[in-house]
Amino acid sequence: MIQTILAFALVFGIIVIIHEFGHFYFAKRAGILVREFAIGFGPKIFHHRKGETTYTIRLLPVGGYVRMAGYEEEADIRPGMSVQLTLDEDEKVSQIDLQSKEGNLDTIPLEVTSFNFDDDLFIAGRVGFEETDQVFKVNRDALLIEKDGTLLQIAPKDRQFQSASLGNRMMTNFAGPMNNFILAIIAFTVLAFMQGGVPSQEPLIGEIEEGSPAEQAELEQGDRVLSIDGEAVDSWNEMVTIIQQHPGEDITLEFEKQTGEIMEETVQPEAVEVETQTIGRIGIQAYIDDSLSSKLTFGFTETLFIVTQIFTLLASFFTGGFSVDQLGGPVAIYATTEAVVQAGAFGLISWIGFLSVNLGIMNLLPIPALDGGKLLLNVIEGIRGRPISQEKEGYITLIGVLFLLILMLLVTWNDIQTFFLN
């Protein structure tokens, strides 16, 4: 169980960090202030501030986020709140402490009546028992200490998300899924080099087990199967499927030798019990293509293959009806990780690639609150020539969040029933 938990944290952590780093990098590149880079959700258990950004690890390891100025709810500061101000040598506010605690000799207690951190950069309120408001100028890079102790930098309007160009905002939104696809390509490429090549999808015979029906029939590595019992074979999966359907029965293989010679051999697949069914096998492995080109291209071809499979599944929601059973959440990922751990490094790297592609595609769906939904709003803005009002965008995002929350609850309950209650 400890191995599974560690593997789950490692796999999920890598995928989330790479995804969020895409948003982080392109936001910084566009001049947008990134206030927080968070791994996980919920209460903060660790934070470290470097430059303009606070890096946090939060309690629930089921995702992460990049908190960009003007792109999320601002710090919880409002009129009537008591805060502690720290001034610099120019008598400007350098730090605003929102935590409910007693101040010290170096801070000024203030009951906030008004503030503006976008344009005018001031905070006003009553100090101590004074009846009149006092106005303090605020530094452009002043810090807010949130109630949980997280340090965040204020963001003047020119550093906020909406002040960036439409192109930069679209790139920032797209960068997370883009990084997931890049991670998948790298993971599958590394996997190809680690295993010495790429299993061919063509009906080629690879390594042959000693004493197997294939060896007895004098099949050789590199032979290409053309047909089985007169039925043409075009792929490895198709060949395996036909063989599995004939346990203990004679079948005739037509195959081509590497010399170009066409031959036929009769083979009887041995019957093997797999779970609740009996299948046939002749003791062959897929042919491994160990060429440099196949290793270098495997990351791209495998990623494209998974993308195609996902879109086929998504299309089936409309043609064959939607079913929660076709989806999996963190519980399903954890349960599957338990099996992946048994395959060692090969299994974990393959799992990282597979999940990364899935996360990239899911985030590109045009659902409000997801990256795809934000990109859709960007496209609408480009067509209209002006953005949707922040109020309307807030309502749209809220609808998306509620939809995703309900879907996540359904998927999680379904996963618990599937993996732990059945």
C-alpha positions as CSV (number, residue, x, y, z in Angstrom):
1,M,0.0,0.0,0.0
2,I,2.8,2.4,0.8
3,Q,4.4,1.7,-2.6
4,T,1.1,2.4,-4.3
5,I,0.6,5.7,-2.4
6,L,4.1,6.9,-3.2
7,A,3.7,5.9,-6.8
8,F,0.3,7.6,-7.1
9,A,1.8,10.8,-5.5
10,L,4.8,10.6,-7.9
11,V,2.8,10.0,-11.0
12,F,0.1,12.5,-10.2
13,G,2.6,15.1,-9.0
14,I,4.7,14.9,-12.1
15,I,1.7,15.3,-14.4
16,V,0.2,18.2,-12.4
17,I,3.5,20.1,-12.0
18,I,4.3,19.8,-15.8
19,H,0.7,21.0,-16.6
20,E,0.8,23.9,-14.3
21,F,4.3,24.9,-15.3
22,G,3.0,25.5,-18.8
23,H,0.5,28.1,-17.5
24,F,3.1,29.5,-15.2
25,Y,5.8,29.9,-17.8
26,F,3.7,31.6,-20.5
27,A,2.0,33.8,-17.9
28,K,5.3,35.1,-16.7
29,R,6.5,35.5,-20.3
30,A,3.4,37.6,-21.0
31,G,4.1,39.8,-18.0
32,I,1.2,38.5,-15.9
33,L,1.9,38.3,-12.2
34,V,1.8,34.7,-11.0
35,R,0.9,35.0,-7.3
36,E,0.9,31.3,-6.4
37,F,2.0,28.0,-7.8
38,A,0.0,25.3,-5.9
39,I,0.2,21.5,-5.9
40,G,-3.0,20.1,-4.5
41,F,-6.0,21.8,-3.0
42,G,-7.3,22.6,0.4
43,P,-5.4,23.7,3.5
44,K,-1.7,24.7,2.9
45,I,0.9,22.4,4.5
46,F,4.0,24.0,3.0
47,H,4.9,27.3,1.3
48,H,8.0,28.9,0.0
49,R,8.2,32.3,-1.6
50,K,10.7,33.0,-4.4
51,G,10.7,36.1,-6.5
52,E,7.1,37.2,-7.1
53,T,5.6,33.8,-6.7
54,T,4.6,31.7,-3.6
55,Y,5.0,28.0,-4.1
56,T,2.6,25.9,-2.0
57,I,1.8,22.3,-1.3
58,R,-1.7,21.7,-0.2
59,L,-3.4,18.8,1.6
60,L,-5.5,17.1,-1.1
61,P,-3.1,15.8,-3.9
62,V,-5.8,15.7,-6.6
63,G,-4.7,18.5,-8.8
64,G,-3.1,21.9,-8.6
65,Y,-3.4,25.5,-9.9
66,V,-1.5,28.6,-10.9
67,R,-3.0,31.7,-9.3
68,M,-2.6,34.5,-11.8
69,A,-3.4,38.1,-10.9
70,G,-6.9,39.2,-12.1
71,Y,-7.7,35.6,-13.0
72,E,-9.0,34.3,-9.7
73,E,-10.6,35.6,-6.5
74,E,-8.4,38.2,-4.8
75,A,-7.3,38.0,-1.2
76,D,-10.1,38.2,1.3
77,I,-9.8,41.9,2.2
78,R,-12.8,44.0,2.6
79,P,-14.1,47.2,4.4
80,G,-14.4,46.7,8.1
81,M,-11.6,44.2,8.3
82,S,-8.8,44.8,10.8
83,V,-5.3,44.5,9.3
84,Q,-1.7,45.2,10.3
85,L,0.3,47.5,8.0
86,T,4.1,47.5,7.6
87,L,5.6,50.7,6.1
88,D,8.9,51.1,4.3
89,E,11.4,53.9,4.7
90,D,9.3,56.0,2.3
91,E,6.2,55.6,4.4
92,K,4.6,53.4,1.8
93,V,2.9,50.1,2.7
94,S,5.1,47.2,2.0
95,Q,3.1,44.5,3.7
96,I,-0.6,44.0,4.7
97,D,-1.2,41.2,7.2
98,L,-4.8,39.8,7.1
99,Q,-4.3,37.3,9.9
100,S,-6.3,37.9,13.0
101,K,-3.6,38.5,15.5
102,E,-2.2,41.3,17.6
103,G,0.3,43.6,15.9
104,N,3.6,44.7,17.2
105,L,5.6,48.0,17.5
106,D,6.7,47.7,13.8
107,T,3.1,47.5,12.4
108,I,0.1,49.9,12.2
109,P,-3.3,48.5,13.2
110,L,-5.9,49.6,10.6
111,E,-9.6,49.1,10.3
112,V,-10.1,49.2,6.5
113,T,-12.7,51.5,5.0
114,S,-11.5,51.5,1.4
115,F,-8.6,50.3,-0.8
116,N,-7.5,50.1,-4.4
117,F,-4.6,47.9,-5.5
118,D,-5.4,48.1,-9.3
119,D,-4.8,51.8,-10.2
120,D,-4.4,54.3,-7.3
121,L,-2.5,51.9,-5.0
122,F,-3.8,53.0,-1.6
123,I,-5.4,51.6,1.5
124,A,-7.5,53.8,3.9
125,G,-9.0,53.3,7.3
126,R,-9.0,54.2,10.9
127,V,-5.9,53.8,13.0
128,G,-6.4,52.9,16.6
129,F,-9.1,55.0,18.1
130,E,-8.9,57.8,15.6
131,E,-12.3,58.9,14.1
132,T,-11.0,60.1,10.7
133,D,-9.6,58.0,7.9
134,Q,-6.0,57.9,7.2
135,V,-4.7,57.1,3.7
136,F,-1.6,55.1,3.0
137,K,0.1,54.7,-0.3
138,V,0.9,51.1,-1.3
139,N,4.0,49.8,-3.1
140,R,3.5,48.1,-6.4
141,D,5.1,45.0,-5.0
142,A,3.5,45.1,-1.6
143,L,2.8,41.7,0.0
144,L,-0.5,40.4,1.4
145,I,-0.3,37.8,4.2
146,E,-3.5,35.7,3.9
147,K,-5.3,34.3,6.8
148,D,-3.6,30.9,6.3
149,G,-0.2,32.6,6.3
150,T,0.3,32.5,2.5
151,L,2.3,35.4,1.1
152,L,0.9,36.9,-2.0
153,Q,2.0,40.0,-4.0
154,I,-0.6,42.6,-4.9
155,A,-1.1,43.2,-8.7
156,P,-1.5,46.6,-10.3
157,K,-3.8,46.5,-13.3
158,D,-1.0,46.3,-15.9
159,R,0.2,43.0,-14.3
160,Q,-3.2,41.4,-14.3
161,F,-4.3,38.6,-16.7
162,Q,-6.8,40.7,-18.6
163,S,-4.2,43.3,-19.4
164,A,-2.2,40.8,-21.5
165,S,-2.9,40.6,-25.2
166,L,-5.5,38.1,-26.5
167,G,-2.8,36.0,-28.1
168,N,-0.8,35.8,-24.9
169,R,-3.9,34.9,-22.8
170,M,-4.8,32.1,-25.3
171,M,-1.2,30.7,-25.2
172,T,-1.3,30.8,-21.4
173,N,-4.6,28.9,-21.3
174,F,-3.4,26.4,-23.9
175,A,0.1,25.9,-22.4
176,G,-1.1,23.4,-19.6
177,P,-2.5,20.8,-22.0
178,M,0.3,21.4,-24.4
179,N,2.8,20.5,-21.7
180,N,0.9,17.3,-21.0
181,F,1.2,16.2,-24.6
182,I,5.0,17.1,-24.6
183,L,5.4,15.1,-21.4
184,A,3.6,12.1,-22.9
185,I,5.8,12.2,-26.0
186,I,8.9,12.3,-23.9
187,A,7.7,9.5,-21.6
188,F,6.9,7.1,-24.5
189,T,10.2,8.0,-26.2
190,V,12.1,7.2,-23.0
191,L,10.2,4.0,-22.7
192,A,11.1,3.0,-26.3
193,F,14.8,3.4,-25.5
194,M,14.5,1.6,-22.1
195,Q,12.9,-1.5,-23.6
196,G,15.3,-1.5,-26.6
197,G,12.8,-0.8,-29.3
198,V,9.1,-0.6,-30.2
199,P,6.7,-3.5,-30.4
200,S,5.6,-3.7,-34.0
201,Q,1.9,-3.5,-34.7
202,E,2.4,-5.5,-37.9
203,P,1.8,-9.3,-37.9
204,L,5.5,-10.1,-37.4
205,I,6.8,-12.9,-35.2
206,G,9.2,-11.8,-32.5
207,E,10.8,-13.8,-29.8
208,I,9.7,-17.5,-29.7
209,E,9.3,-19.4,-26.5
210,E,11.3,-22.6,-26.2
211,G,9.1,-25.7,-26.6
212,S,6.1,-23.7,-27.7
213,P,3.8,-24.6,-30.6
214,A,5.5,-21.9,-32.7
215,E,8.9,-23.4,-32.2
216,Q,7.6,-26.9,-33.0
217,A,6.2,-25.5,-36.3
218,E,9.6,-24.1,-37.1
219,L,8.5,-20.6,-37.2
220,E,11.3,-18.0,-37.0
221,Q,11.7,-14.5,-35.7
222,G,10.9,-12.0,-38.4
223,D,8.4,-14.1,-40.2
224,R,5.4,-12.2,-41.4
225,V,2.0,-13.9,-41.0
226,L,-0.2,-13.3,-44.0
227,S,-3.3,-15.3,-43.2
228,I,-4.7,-17.8,-40.7
229,D,-7.0,-20.5,-42.1
230,G,-7.4,-18.4,-45.3
231,E,-8.4,-15.2,-43.3
232,A,-6.1,-12.3,-44.1
233,V,-4.2,-10.8,-41.2
234,D,-3.2,-7.2,-41.2
235,S,-2.0,-6.4,-37.7
236,W,-0.5,-8.0,-34.6
237,N,-3.7,-7.6,-32.6
238,E,-5.8,-9.2,-35.3
239,M,-3.4,-12.1,-35.5
240,V,-3.4,-12.6,-31.7
241,T,-7.2,-12.4,-31.5
242,I,-7.7,-15.1,-34.1
243,I,-5.1,-17.4,-32.4
244,Q,-6.8,-16.9,-29.0
245,Q,-10.1,-18.0,-30.5
246,H,-8.8,-21.5,-31.4
247,P,-7.4,-23.1,-28.2
248,G,-6.4,-26.8,-28.9
249,E,-7.5,-26.6,-32.5
250,D,-5.3,-26.9,-35.6
251,I,-4.9,-23.7,-37.6
252,T,-3.0,-23.1,-40.8
253,L,-0.6,-20.1,-40.9
254,E,0.5,-18.7,-44.2
255,F,3.6,-16.6,-43.7
256,E,6.4,-14.9,-45.5
257,K,10.0,-15.6,-44.7
258,Q,12.5,-12.8,-44.6
259,T,13.9,-14.2,-47.8
260,G,10.5,-13.6,-49.5
261,E,9.5,-17.3,-49.6
262,I,5.8,-18.0,-48.9
263,M,5.2,-21.0,-46.6
264,E,2.3,-22.7,-44.7
265,E,2.4,-24.5,-41.4
266,T,-0.2,-26.1,-39.2
267,V,-0.1,-25.1,-35.6
268,Q,-2.2,-26.1,-32.6
269,P,-2.4,-23.3,-30.1
270,E,-2.2,-24.6,-26.5
271,A,-5.2,-23.9,-24.3
272,V,-4.5,-21.4,-21.5
273,E,-6.9,-20.4,-18.7
274,V,-7.1,-16.7,-18.3
275,E,-9.5,-15.5,-15.6
276,T,-12.8,-17.1,-16.6
277,Q,-12.1,-18.1,-20.1
278,T,-9.8,-20.4,-22.1
279,I,-7.7,-18.9,-24.9
280,G,-5.2,-20.2,-27.4
281,R,-1.5,-19.2,-27.5
282,I,1.4,-20.4,-29.7
283,G,4.3,-18.8,-27.6
284,I,5.3,-15.8,-29.6
285,Q,6.1,-12.2,-28.7
286,A,5.6,-9.1,-30.8
287,Y,8.5,-8.2,-33.0
288,I,10.6,-5.5,-31.6
289,D,11.7,-2.8,-34.0
290,D,15.0,-1.6,-32.6
291,S,15.8,1.0,-35.2
292,L,16.7,4.5,-34.0
293,S,13.9,6.1,-36.1
294,S,11.3,3.8,-34.5
295,K,12.5,4.8,-31.0
296,L,12.5,8.5,-31.8
297,T,9.0,8.5,-33.4
298,F,7.3,6.2,-30.9
299,G,6.5,9.1,-28.5
300,F,4.6,10.8,-31.2
301,T,2.9,7.8,-32.7
302,E,1.8,6.4,-29.3
303,T,0.6,9.8,-28.1
304,L,-1.4,10.2,-31.3
305,F,-2.8,6.7,-30.9
306,I,-4.1,7.5,-27.4
307,V,-5.5,10.8,-28.5
308,T,-7.5,9.0,-31.3
309,Q,-8.8,6.4,-28.8
310,I,-9.9,9.1,-26.4
311,F,-11.8,11.0,-29.1
312,T,-13.4,7.7,-30.2
313,L,-14.6,7.2,-26.6
314,L,-15.9,10.8,-26.4
315,A,-17.7,10.4,-29.7
316,S,-19.4,7.3,-28.3
317,F,-21.0,9.4,-25.6
318,F,-23.1,11.0,-28.3
319,T,-23.7,7.9,-30.5
320,G,-24.0,5.2,-27.9
321,G,-25.1,7.1,-24.9
322,F,-23.2,8.5,-21.9
323,S,-22.2,6.2,-19.1
324,V,-20.3,7.1,-15.9
325,D,-18.7,3.6,-16.1
326,Q,-16.6,4.9,-19.1
327,L,-15.0,7.5,-16.9
328,G,-12.4,7.3,-14.1
329,G,-11.4,9.7,-11.4
330,P,-8.6,9.8,-8.7
331,V,-9.9,6.6,-7.1
332,A,-9.7,4.7,-10.4
333,I,-6.2,6.1,-11.0
334,Y,-5.1,5.0,-7.6
335,A,-6.5,1.5,-8.0
336,T,-4.9,1.2,-11.4
337,T,-1.6,2.5,-10.1
338,E,-1.5,-0.4,-7.7
339,A,-1.3,-2.8,-10.7
340,V,1.1,-0.5,-12.6
341,V,3.6,-0.6,-9.6
342,Q,4.0,-4.3,-10.2
343,A,5.4,-3.6,-13.7
344,G,8.2,-1.4,-12.2
345,A,9.7,1.6,-14.0
346,F,8.4,0.5,-17.4
347,G,4.8,0.5,-16.1
348,L,5.1,3.8,-14.3
349,I,6.6,5.6,-17.3
350,S,3.9,4.2,-19.6
351,W,1.3,5.2,-17.0
352,I,2.6,8.8,-16.8
353,G,2.4,9.1,-20.6
354,F,-1.1,7.6,-20.7
355,L,-2.5,9.8,-17.9
356,S,-0.8,12.9,-19.3
357,V,-2.5,12.6,-22.6
358,N,-5.8,12.0,-20.9
359,L,-5.3,15.1,-18.7
360,G,-4.4,17.2,-21.7
361,I,-7.5,16.1,-23.7
362,M,-9.9,16.5,-20.8
363,N,-8.6,20.0,-20.1
364,L,-9.2,21.0,-23.7
365,L,-12.9,20.1,-23.6
366,P,-15.0,23.3,-24.0
367,I,-16.4,23.1,-20.5
368,P,-16.4,26.3,-18.4
369,A,-13.7,26.3,-15.7
370,L,-11.5,24.0,-17.8
371,D,-8.7,25.3,-20.1
372,G,-10.8,24.5,-23.1
373,G,-13.7,26.5,-21.8
374,K,-11.4,29.5,-21.2
375,L,-10.0,29.1,-24.7
376,L,-13.6,29.1,-26.1
377,L,-14.2,32.4,-24.3
378,N,-11.0,33.8,-25.8
379,V,-12.2,32.8,-29.3
380,I,-15.6,34.5,-28.7
381,E,-13.7,37.6,-27.5
382,G,-11.7,37.5,-30.7
383,I,-14.8,37.3,-32.8
384,R,-16.7,40.0,-30.9
385,G,-13.8,42.3,-30.6
386,R,-14.3,42.7,-26.9
387,P,-14.3,40.3,-23.9
388,I,-17.4,39.0,-22.1
389,S,-18.1,41.0,-19.0
390,Q,-16.4,39.7,-15.9
391,E,-19.8,39.2,-14.2
392,K,-21.1,37.0,-17.1
393,E,-17.8,35.1,-17.2
394,G,-18.1,34.5,-13.5
395,Y,-21.5,33.0,-13.9
396,I,-20.3,30.8,-16.8
397,T,-17.3,29.6,-14.7
398,L,-19.6,28.9,-11.7
399,I,-21.8,26.7,-13.9
400,G,-18.8,24.9,-15.1
401,V,-17.4,24.3,-11.6
402,L,-20.8,23.0,-10.4
403,F,-21.0,20.6,-13.4
404,L,-17.5,19.3,-12.8
405,L,-18.1,19.0,-9.1
406,I,-21.3,16.9,-9.7
407,L,-19.5,14.8,-12.3
408,M,-16.5,14.2,-10.0
409,L,-18.8,13.1,-7.2
410,L,-20.6,10.7,-9.5
411,V,-17.3,9.3,-11.0
412,T,-15.7,8.9,-7.5
413,W,-18.7,7.1,-6.1
414,N,-18.8,4.8,-9.1
415,D,-15.1,4.1,-8.8
416,I,-15.5,3.3,-5.1
417,Q,-18.3,0.8,-5.9
418,T,-16.2,-0.7,-8.8
419,F,-12.9,-1.1,-7.0
420,F,-13.7,-1.5,-3.3
421,L,-17.3,-2.5,-2.8
422,N,-17.8,-5.1,-5.5
